[in-house]
Each structure stands twice: as C-alpha cells, then as structure tokens.
Amino acid sequence: MKVAIVGVSGAVGQEFLRVLDDRNFPVDELTLFGSSRSAGRVYAFRGKQYTTKELKDNDDFKGIHLAFVSAGGGTSVAFAETITRHGTVMIDNSSAFRMENDVPLVVPEVNAEDALNRPRGIIANPNCSTIQMVVALKPIERLSHIKRIHVATYQASSGAGATAMTELVQQYEQIQKGETPTVEKFAYQLAYNLIPHIDVFTDNDYTKEEMKMHNETRKIMHSDVAVSATCVRVPVIRSHSEATWIETERPISVEEARRAFAEAEGIVLQDYPSRKEYPMPLFVAGKDPVYVGRIRKDIANPNGLTFWTVSDQIKKGAALNAVQIVEYLLKVKNL
C-alpha cells in the first residue's frame, strides 16, 4: 500500500501519522506533501524519516494508491485532478466536495457502503461536528426515524487548527501577566470567553458551520431530517461537545436509547448521573470513540430525547474517520 498525506504539517496531517501508526495501517511506502513553506520539513514515521515534498501539478501521485488530503478547500479543488488522474483514491478532509452529488460523504459507522461508489476517485470526510453527531444518531434512527434535530455545539479551539490552540494558550499566559491578549485567529479573545460564531455568516444568519450540520447530516443519513444548529467556540484545547435534542416518529424510552447507544459501533456510553459520570472534553482528548451521556426524555416534546456527546474532533472528527473509511474499503476488497 503506497500512501500519501497532503498537508502533513497541519494538526490533522500530524494526526494522520499517529492514527496510521496506532492502528497498524498497512503502509509500505509513504510520501508527504505540503506547501512551498512546508517543503523540506522532516517527519518521523515508524522509525524512518520522511522529507515533505512540495505539492505541484505533476505526476508525483503516479503509483500511489491512497491520498489523505487535509490542506484546505482551495488546495483540494486545485489539485484534485492531479491527485486522482492516475487512479489514486483521494480522501478529502475539506468542505470542497462534500455536497457534490458524485462524491460520497462517509462516516463508516453510518454509511460505509457509500464509499464504494466514487466516480471521481474522491471520498469526502464530513465536518467534525457532523461526524460526532451522526455516529450518535444512527442507533436511534434504527429504532425510529428521526424527524427533527436541534443541536448546540461547544467546539474546541483546535477545530480552527494548530495556530488557534497556540493562541488560546498564549492568551491565558498574557492575561495572567497583565498584558493585552493577542487576537488573530478568532473574531474576539477566546480565553475566558465563548464566541457564538464559527465560519462565516450566510444569508439566513446561520453560519456555514451550522448549515454544514444541516446539509451533511441529511446526505450521510439519506434522510429528510430537519437540523437546526448553533455552533459556539469555547476555550477548550481539544474535543468538541454537543447538546442534542431529537424528535422521533414514535416515543423512544431512555432505557431503549441507552441500550442502543451501548450496543452501537464507535460509541462509549457514559451516563451515570448519580455518580456524576458524563462525557467531558478534558478526558476524551486523544480517544477514538464518540462518548454519549446525559440521556433524558425531552420534557418539552413527547417524542423527544436529549443527550450530550463529546468526541476528539481532530481524531474521530478528521484523521480517524478518514482512516476508517479506507479500512472498510480494504475489508471489502474495494481498494
């Protein structure tokens, strides 16, 4: 298996290296790509040193079976033909192709088989907050069709990249010293604050991040479900949290829901309120699953349930999900 990582110097690119190693993914040859600024950087993988090549429009991907791409939507669009022209399967982590009809949008626990039909040689990795939510929705959807979803996200600084994490830590240090905090990555100071604004605002006053959750969920689940989201940036380094309210066609009991979550692939049930046990980002960072807790009947809706989820958005929300897609393709001998 000849594997490439495009955008290796970023937070997700670095996570790809860790996930491939941790899961003993079959990598016989590895090629790393980056921008002109990243070219020449050296990264270690399984005891060997690899030098990053500059991504160019040439035949560098000839013979490469698989490319994990996390270099931004503009780069994905500009180099998709270069990456795929010789048969390389491109797993793209940007939003560039997610809603294209001829590009599957895949979360393996939910719709793995969609990855089998990829006429352009591209498979899109969904938005991190969407991945986390649909993994939790799938076991409930099996019980009764979900008609409506309201979700509030509490998204870590790392969702905006490695420089955003650095800025948050720097802000706390500056404030402790009595200095004016540096504000560059976000619209406002994130330390000691919440910012109800992720991505740009659209014409309906929802942000692009919020509309991604609406549109991507419907595509992944092949569903007419209505999704309304409010996405908030919080002063957490890593792992997103979500409070979710769903309405199903028939009432689902808390016991049914707990059993479904406990038996579902990719989920850890952590729902023991009497012992003050519930998912929190501090303890989920670096973990693979989606953690689910605070499961309750929605007292405002007889067909409603509400629950809380936490997941590492760099891992499951990006690199791990992409690697799991390929593991599925290898399992069914489709790569």
Sequence and secondary structure as in RCSB ss.txt:
>XXXX:A:sequence
MKVAIVGVSGAVGQEFLRVLDDRNFPVDELTLFGSSRSAGRVYAFRGKQYTTKELKDNDDFKGIHLAFVSAGGGT
SVAFAETITRHGTVMIDNSSAFRMENDVPLVVPEVNAEDALNRPRGIIANPNCSTIQMVVALKPIERLSHIKRIH
VATYQASSGAGATAMTELVQQYEQIQKGETPTVEKFAYQLAYNLIPHIDVFTDNDYTKEEMKMHNETRKIMHSDV
AVSATCVRVPVIRSHSEATWIETERPISVEEARRAFAEAEGIVLQDYPSRKEYPMPLFVAGKDPVYVGRIRKDIA
NPNGLTFWTVSDQIKKGAALNAVQIVEYLLKVKNL
>XXXX:A:secstr
 EEEEESTTSHHHHHHHHHHHHTT   SEEEEEE TTTTT EEEETTEEEE EE  SSSTTTT  EEEE S HHH
HHHHHHHHHTTS EEEE SSSSTT TTS B  HHHHGGGGG  TTSEEE   HHHHHHHHHHHHHHHHS EEEEE
EEEEE GGGG HHHHHHHHHHHHHHHTT      SSSS  TT  B   S B TTS BHHHHHHHHHHHHHHT   
EEEEEEEE S SS EEEEEEEEESS   HHHHHHHHHHSTTEEE  BGGGTB   HHHHTT  SEEEEEEEE TT
 TTEEEEEEEE TTIIIIIHHHHHHHHHHHHTT  
